Amino acid sequence: MVLLMLKIIILLLLAGILTSLILGFVFFYQDKGRSKRTLYALGVRITLAVILIGVVFYGLATGELTMQAPWL
């Protein structure tokens, strides 16, 4: 159950990072550098990446996630 929750959280964080990346790209070209929305999108992306690293480390430390490739 915990493994499934960790995988869902990781997927949601990855989706959030990708969304923030796309929005930053859109804001950059729409605002032509006159707004801080691109900078805010970068801040959100960095925050989500730090949380993602923390979740992965938590999963590895508790043994819920392993470093072994699933096809081996």
MOPAC internal coordinates of N, CA, C and O (Angstrom, degrees):
PM7 1SCF
backbone

  N    0.0000 0     0.00 0     0.00 0    0    0    0
  C    1.4610 1     0.00 0     0.00 0    1    0    0
  C    1.5392 1   110.64 1     0.00 0    2    1    0
  O    1.2310 1   120.97 1   136.92 1    3    2    1
  N    1.3301 1   115.75 1   -43.08 1    3    2    1
  C    1.4615 1   119.50 1  -179.55 1    5    3    2
  C    1.5246 1   110.08 1   -67.49 1    6    5    3
  O    1.2310 1   120.47 1   142.47 1    7    6    5
  N    1.3356 1   116.71 1   -37.53 1    7    6    5
  C    1.4574 1   120.48 1   179.13 1    9    7    6
  C    1.5221 1   110.74 1   -61.91 1   10    9    7
  O    1.2310 1   120.46 1   137.60 1   11   10    9
  N    1.3195 1   116.73 1   -42.40 1   11   10    9
  C    1.4677 1   120.63 1   178.70 1   13   11   10
  C    1.5273 1   110.65 1   -63.62 1   14   13   11
  O    1.2310 1   120.56 1   138.93 1   15   14   13
  N    1.3379 1   116.53 1   -41.07 1   15   14   13
  C    1.4685 1   120.24 1   178.95 1   17   15   14
  C    1.5261 1   110.62 1   -64.67 1   18   17   15
  O    1.2310 1   120.16 1   138.57 1   19   18   17
  N    1.3346 1   117.31 1   -41.43 1   19   18   17
  C    1.4635 1   120.44 1   178.45 1   21   19   18
  C    1.5262 1   111.02 1   -62.70 1   22   21   19
  O    1.2310 1   120.48 1   137.17 1   23   22   21
  N    1.3196 1   116.70 1   -42.83 1   23   22   21
  C    1.4655 1   120.08 1   179.46 1   25   23   22
  C    1.5259 1   111.40 1   -64.30 1   26   25   23
  O    1.2310 1   120.24 1   140.21 1   27   26   25
  N    1.3251 1   117.14 1   -39.79 1   27   26   25
  C    1.4640 1   120.66 1   178.46 1   29   27   26
  C    1.5241 1   110.52 1   -65.74 1   30   29   27
  O    1.2310 1   120.51 1   136.91 1   31   30   29
  N    1.3394 1   116.62 1   -43.09 1   31   30   29
  C    1.4674 1   120.48 1   178.97 1   33   31   30
  C    1.5202 1   110.23 1   -62.74 1   34   33   31
  O    1.2310 1   120.23 1   137.38 1   35   34   33
  N    1.3311 1   117.17 1   -42.62 1   35   34   33
  C    1.4648 1   121.10 1   179.47 1   37   35   34
  C    1.5212 1   110.73 1   -63.15 1   38   37   35
  O    1.2310 1   120.14 1   136.77 1   39   38   37
  N    1.3211 1   117.34 1   -43.23 1   39   38   37
  C    1.4674 1   120.44 1   178.55 1   41   39   38
  C    1.5310 1   111.90 1   -64.92 1   42   41   39
  O    1.2310 1   120.28 1   140.11 1   43   42   41
  N    1.3275 1   117.07 1   -39.89 1   43   42   41
  C    1.4690 1   120.04 1   177.70 1   45   43   42
  C    1.5241 1   111.41 1   -65.48 1   46   45   43
  O    1.2310 1   120.29 1   139.55 1   47   46   45
  N    1.3245 1   117.05 1   -40.45 1   47   46   45
  C    1.4607 1   119.98 1   177.78 1   49   47   46
  C    1.5216 1   111.16 1   -65.39 1   50   49   47
  O    1.2310 1   120.00 1   138.44 1   51   50   49
  N    1.3301 1   117.61 1   -41.56 1   51   50   49
  C    1.4658 1   120.36 1   176.64 1   53   51   50
  C    1.5272 1   111.38 1   -62.64 1   54   53   51
  O    1.2310 1   120.52 1   139.27 1   55   54   53
  N    1.3372 1   116.62 1   -40.73 1   55   54   53
  C    1.4633 1   120.08 1   177.70 1   57   55   54
  C    1.5293 1   110.50 1   -64.73 1   58   57   55
  O    1.2310 1   120.18 1   140.73 1   59   58   57
  N    1.3284 1   117.26 1   -39.27 1   59   58   57
  C    1.4607 1   120.68 1   176.84 1   61   59   58
  C    1.5160 1   112.50 1   -64.48 1   62   61   59
  O    1.2310 1   120.37 1   139.90 1   63   62   61
  N    1.3234 1   116.90 1   -40.10 1   63   62   61
  C    1.4655 1   120.72 1   177.67 1   65   63   62
  C    1.5234 1   110.33 1   -64.07 1   66   65   63
  O    1.2310 1   120.44 1   135.58 1   67   66   65
  N    1.3151 1   116.76 1   -44.42 1   67   66   65
  C    1.4655 1   120.75 1   179.01 1   69   67   66
  C    1.5275 1   111.03 1   -63.85 1   70   69   67
  O    1.2310 1   120.26 1   138.43 1   71   70   69
  N    1.3207 1   117.11 1   -41.57 1   71   70   69
  C    1.4620 1   121.22 1   178.04 1   73   71   70
  C    1.5259 1   111.03 1   -62.68 1   74   73   71
  O    1.2310 1   120.44 1   136.06 1   75   74   73
  N    1.3289 1   116.76 1   -43.94 1   75   74   73
  C    1.4567 1   120.74 1   178.62 1   77   75   74
  C    1.5247 1   111.25 1   -63.61 1   78   77   75
  O    1.2310 1   120.55 1   142.64 1   79   78   77
  N    1.3283 1   116.55 1   -37.36 1   79   78   77
  C    1.4592 1   120.47 1   177.62 1   81   79   78
  C    1.5280 1   111.19 1   -63.49 1   82   81   79
  O    1.2310 1   120.72 1   134.88 1   83   82   81
  N    1.3175 1   116.23 1   -45.12 1   83   82   81
  C    1.4699 1   120.93 1   179.78 1   85   83   82
  C    1.5275 1   110.34 1   -65.48 1   86   85   83
  O    1.2310 1   120.44 1   135.71 1   87   86   85
  N    1.3349 1   116.76 1   -44.29 1   87   86   85
  C    1.4665 1   119.58 1   179.75 1   89   87   86
  C    1.5239 1   111.63 1   -64.41 1   90   89   87
  O    1.2310 1   120.01 1   141.97 1   91   90   89
  N    1.3239 1   117.59 1   -38.03 1   91   90   89
  C    1.4595 1   120.44 1   176.38 1   93   91   90
  C    1.5157 1   111.26 1   -61.72 1   94   93   91
  O    1.2310 1   120.38 1   139.25 1   95   94   93
  N    1.3241 1   116.88 1   -40.75 1   95   94   93
  C    1.4619 1   121.48 1   177.29 1   97   95   94
  C    1.5290 1   110.87 1   -62.87 1   98   97   95
  O    1.2310 1   120.59 1   134.91 1   99   98   97
  N    1.3334 1   116.48 1   -45.09 1   99   98   97
  C    1.4670 1   120.96 1   179.55 1  101   99   98
  C    1.5232 1   110.56 1   -64.43 1  102  101   99
  O    1.2310 1   120.10 1   134.36 1  103  102  101
  N    1.3332 1   117.41 1   -45.64 1  103  102  101
  C    1.4655 1   120.78 1   179.93 1  105  103  102
  C    1.5206 1   111.29 1   -62.56 1  106  105  103
  O    1.2310 1   120.29 1   141.82 1  107  106  105
  N    1.3368 1   117.05 1   -38.18 1  107  106  105
  C    1.4548 1   121.35 1  -179.39 1  109  107  106
  C    1.5331 1   110.98 1   -60.46 1  110  109  107
  O    1.2310 1   120.57 1   136.75 1  111  110  109
  N    1.3203 1   116.51 1   -43.25 1  111  110  109
  C    1.4620 1   119.03 1  -177.71 1  113  111  110
  C    1.5236 1   113.49 1   -83.44 1  114  113  111
  O    1.2310 1   119.87 1   151.48 1  115  114  113
  N    1.3254 1   117.85 1   -28.52 1  115  114  113
  C    1.4691 1   119.46 1   177.85 1  117  115  114
  C    1.5256 1   111.70 1   -73.35 1  118  117  115
  O    1.2310 1   120.22 1   136.90 1  119  118  117
  N    1.3208 1   117.18 1   -43.10 1  119  118  117
  C    1.4639 1   121.03 1  -173.30 1  121  119  118
  C    1.5271 1   112.98 1   -87.68 1  122  121  119
  O    1.2310 1   120.21 1   163.99 1  123  122  121
  N    1.3254 1   117.20 1   -16.01 1  123  122  121
  C    1.4640 1   122.74 1  -179.48 1  125  123  122
  C    1.5310 1   111.86 1    54.80 1  126  125  123
  O    1.2310 1   120.51 1  -141.78 1  127  126  125
  N    1.3417 1   116.63 1    38.22 1  127  126  125
  C    1.4515 1   121.52 1   175.30 1  129  127  126
  C    1.5121 1   115.49 1    80.35 1  130  129  127
  O    1.2310 1   119.38 1  -173.33 1  131  130  129
  N    1.3265 1   118.79 1     6.67 1  131  130  129
  C    1.4731 1   121.08 1  -177.81 1  133  131  130
  C    1.5205 1   113.02 1   -94.11 1  134  133  131
  O    1.2310 1   119.94 1  -178.24 1  135  134  133
  N    1.2939 1   117.71 1     1.76 1  135  134  133
  C    1.4576 1   121.26 1  -176.62 1  137  135  134
  C    1.5214 1   109.70 1  -129.89 1  138  137  135
  O    1.2310 1   120.83 1   -17.74 1  139  138  137
  N    1.3202 1   116.01 1   162.26 1  139  138  137
  C    1.4614 1   120.38 1   178.57 1  141  139  138
  C    1.5226 1   111.91 1   -97.82 1  142  141  139
  O    1.2310 1   119.93 1  -169.77 1  143  142  141
  N    1.3207 1   117.73 1    10.23 1  143  142  141
  C    1.4647 1   119.63 1  -178.65 1  145  143  142
  C    1.5184 1   112.01 1   -64.70 1  146  145  143
  O    1.2310 1   119.82 1   146.47 1  147  146  145
  N    1.3261 1   117.95 1   -33.53 1  147  146  145
  C    1.4584 1   120.68 1   177.23 1  149  147  146
  C    1.5232 1   110.47 1   -65.16 1  150  149  147
  O    1.2310 1   120.42 1   138.96 1  151  150  149
  N    1.3176 1   116.79 1   -41.04 1  151  150  149
  C    1.4580 1   121.64 1   178.45 1  153  151  150
  C    1.5274 1   110.85 1   -65.40 1  154  153  151
  O    1.2310 1   120.02 1   139.73 1  155  154  153
  N    1.3203 1   117.57 1   -40.27 1  155  154  153
  C    1.4568 1   121.11 1   177.46 1  157  155  154
  C    1.5289 1   111.03 1   -65.04 1  158  157  155
  O    1.2310 1   120.15 1   140.79 1  159  158  157
  N    1.3244 1   117.31 1   -39.21 1  159  158  157
  C    1.4643 1   120.53 1   177.04 1  161  159  158
  C    1.5272 1   110.39 1   -63.18 1  162  161  159
  O    1.2310 1   120.19 1   142.26 1  163  162  161
  N    1.3278 1   117.25 1   -37.74 1  163  162  161
  C    1.4619 1   120.83 1   176.37 1  165  163  162
  C    1.5238 1   110.72 1   -64.32 1  166  165  163
  O    1.2310 1   120.43 1   138.03 1  167  166  165
  N    1.3157 1   116.79 1   -41.97 1  167  166  165
  C    1.4650 1   120.68 1   178.15 1  169  167  166
  C    1.5187 1   112.18 1   -62.15 1  170  169  167
  O    1.2310 1   120.65 1   138.47 1  171  170  169
  N    1.3239 1   116.36 1   -41.53 1  171  170  169
  C    1.4664 1   120.55 1   177.34 1  173  171  170
  C    1.5228 1   109.80 1   -63.77 1  174  173  171
  O    1.2310 1   120.50 1   137.29 1  175  174  173
  N    1.3239 1   116.66 1   -42.71 1  175  174  173
  C    1.4706 1   121.19 1  -178.39 1  177  175  174
  C    1.5321 1   110.72 1   -64.19 1  178  177  175
  O    1.2310 1   119.91 1   138.50 1  179  178  177
  N    1.3113 1   117.78 1   -41.50 1  179  178  177
  C    1.4649 1   121.20 1   178.68 1  181  179  178
  C    1.5260 1   110.67 1   -66.22 1  182  181  179
  O    1.2310 1   120.48 1   137.70 1  183  182  181
  N    1.3193 1   116.69 1   -42.30 1  183  182  181
  C    1.4658 1   120.77 1   178.73 1  185  183  182
  C    1.5216 1   111.13 1   -61.81 1  186  185  183
  O    1.2310 1   120.32 1   134.44 1  187  186  185
  N    1.3344 1   116.99 1   -45.56 1  187  186  185
  C    1.4610 1   120.16 1   178.78 1  189  187  186
  C    1.5257 1   111.54 1   -64.16 1  190  189  187
  O    1.2310 1   120.12 1   143.54 1  191  190  189
  N    1.3278 1   117.38 1   -36.46 1  191  190  189
  C    1.4656 1   120.66 1   179.08 1  193  191  190
  C    1.5320 1   110.89 1   -66.64 1  194  193  191
  O    1.2310 1   120.06 1   140.24 1  195  194  193
  N    1.3256 1   117.48 1   -39.76 1  195  194  193
  C    1.4647 1   120.86 1   177.96 1  197  195  194
  C    1.5210 1   110.25 1   -65.26 1  198  197  195
  O    1.2310 1   120.30 1   138.06 1  199  198  197
  N    1.3330 1   117.03 1   -41.94 1  199  198  197
  C    1.4633 1   120.67 1   177.11 1  201  199  198
  C    1.5267 1   110.48 1   -63.53 1  202  201  199
  O    1.2310 1   120.47 1   139.23 1  203  202  201
  N    1.3289 1   116.70 1   -40.77 1  203  202  201
  C    1.4616 1   120.93 1   178.56 1  205  203  202
  C    1.5238 1   111.13 1   -61.36 1  206  205  203
  O    1.2310 1   120.00 1   135.46 1  207  206  205
  N    1.3176 1   117.61 1   -44.54 1  207  206  205
  C    1.4637 1   121.00 1   178.32 1  209  207  206
  C    1.5280 1   110.26 1   -62.16 1  210  209  207
  O    1.2310 1   120.53 1   139.19 1  211  210  209
  N    1.3235 1   116.60 1   -40.81 1  211  210  209
  C    1.4675 1   120.23 1   177.39 1  213  211  210
  C    1.5171 1   112.59 1   -62.77 1  214  213  211
  O    1.2310 1   120.34 1   137.94 1  215  214  213
  N    1.3263 1   116.95 1   -42.06 1  215  214  213
  C    1.4700 1   120.55 1   179.23 1  217  215  214
  C    1.5264 1   110.76 1   -65.65 1  218  217  215
  O    1.2310 1   120.09 1   138.39 1  219  218  217
  N    1.3157 1   117.43 1   -41.61 1  219  218  217
  C    1.4654 1   120.48 1   178.63 1  221  219  218
  C    1.5264 1   110.33 1   -64.90 1  222  221  219
  O    1.2310 1   119.70 1   136.24 1  223  222  221
  N    1.3214 1   118.17 1   -43.76 1  223  222  221
  C    1.4638 1   120.58 1   177.55 1  225  223  222
  C    1.5312 1   111.06 1   -62.49 1  226  225  223
  O    1.2310 1   120.30 1   140.88 1  227  226  225
  N    1.3221 1   117.02 1   -39.12 1  227  226  225
  C    1.4628 1   120.77 1   177.16 1  229  227  226
  C    1.5270 1   110.29 1   -61.82 1  230  229  227
  O    1.2310 1   120.65 1   134.85 1  231  230  229
  N    1.3243 1   116.36 1   -45.15 1  231  230  229
  C    1.4632 1   119.97 1   179.34 1  233  231  230
  C    1.5114 1   112.15 1   -63.43 1  234  233  231
  O    1.2310 1   120.04 1   140.90 1  235  234  233
  N    1.3214 1   117.53 1   -39.10 1  235  234  233
  C    1.4647 1   120.55 1   178.23 1  237  235  234
  C    1.5274 1   111.46 1   -69.84 1  238  237  235
  O    1.2310 1   120.21 1   140.68 1  239  238  237
  N    1.3231 1   117.20 1   -39.32 1  239  238  237
  C    1.4608 1   121.25 1  -178.60 1  241  239  238
  C    1.5233 1   112.12 1   -67.68 1  242  241  239
  O    1.2310 1   120.19 1   144.25 1  243  242  241
  N    1.3217 1   117.25 1   -35.75 1  243  242  241
  C    1.4590 1   120.21 1  -179.81 1  245  243  242
  C    1.5182 1   112.41 1   -85.28 1  246  245  243
  O    1.2310 1   120.24 1   169.51 1  247  246  245
  N    1.3196 1   117.15 1   -10.49 1  247  246  245
  C    1.4588 1   120.25 1   179.75 1  249  247  246
  C    1.5143 1   114.34 1    88.02 1  250  249  247
  O    1.2310 1   119.90 1  -177.75 1  251  250  249
  N    1.3098 1   117.79 1     2.25 1  251  250  249
  C    1.4633 1   121.14 1   179.00 1  253  251  250
  C    1.5188 1   111.48 1   -71.89 1  254  253  251
  O    1.2310 1   120.38 1   145.67 1  255  254  253
  N    1.3224 1   116.88 1   -34.33 1  255  254  253
  C    1.4641 1   122.20 1   176.11 1  257  255  254
  C    1.5243 1   108.41 1  -108.54 1  258  257  255
  O    1.2310 1   120.69 1   -35.36 1  259  258  257
  N    1.3082 1   116.29 1   144.64 1  259  258  257
  C    1.4592 1   120.26 1   178.02 1  261  259  258
  C    1.5166 1   109.37 1  -122.89 1  262  261  259
  O    1.2310 1   121.26 1   -17.81 1  263  262  261
  N    1.3280 1   115.19 1   162.19 1  263  262  261
  C    1.4618 1   121.00 1  -179.70 1  265  263  262
  C    1.5289 1   112.10 1   -88.98 1  266  265  263
  O    1.2310 1   119.97 1   178.77 1  267  266  265
  N    1.3229 1   117.66 1    -1.23 1  267  266  265
  C    1.4597 1   121.18 1  -177.41 1  269  267  266
  C    1.5129 1   110.29 1   -79.17 1  270  269  267
  O    1.2310 1   120.76 1   -43.53 1  271  270  269
  N    1.3351 1   116.14 1   136.47 1  271  270  269
  C    1.4529 1   121.28 1   178.19 1  273  271  270
  C    1.5350 1   108.95 1   -69.83 1  274  273  271
  O    1.2310 1   119.95 1   -38.98 1  275  274  273
  N    1.3291 1   117.69 1   141.02 1  275  274  273
  C    1.4723 1   119.77 1  -175.78 1  277  275  274
  C    1.5242 1   113.16 1   -68.09 1  278  277  275
  O    1.2310 1   118.92 1   159.25 1  279  278  277
  N    1.3208 1   119.66 1   -20.75 1  279  278  277
  C    1.4587 1   120.52 1  -177.09 1  281  279  278
  C    1.5216 1   112.58 1   -88.98 1  282  281  279
  O    1.2310 1   119.62 1   178.78 1  283  282  281
  N    1.3408 1   118.33 1    -1.22 1  283  282  281
  C    1.4634 1   120.69 1   178.85 1  285  283  282
  C    1.5091 1   110.77 1   -92.61 1  286  285  283
  O    1.2310 1   120.10 1   180.00 1  287  286  285

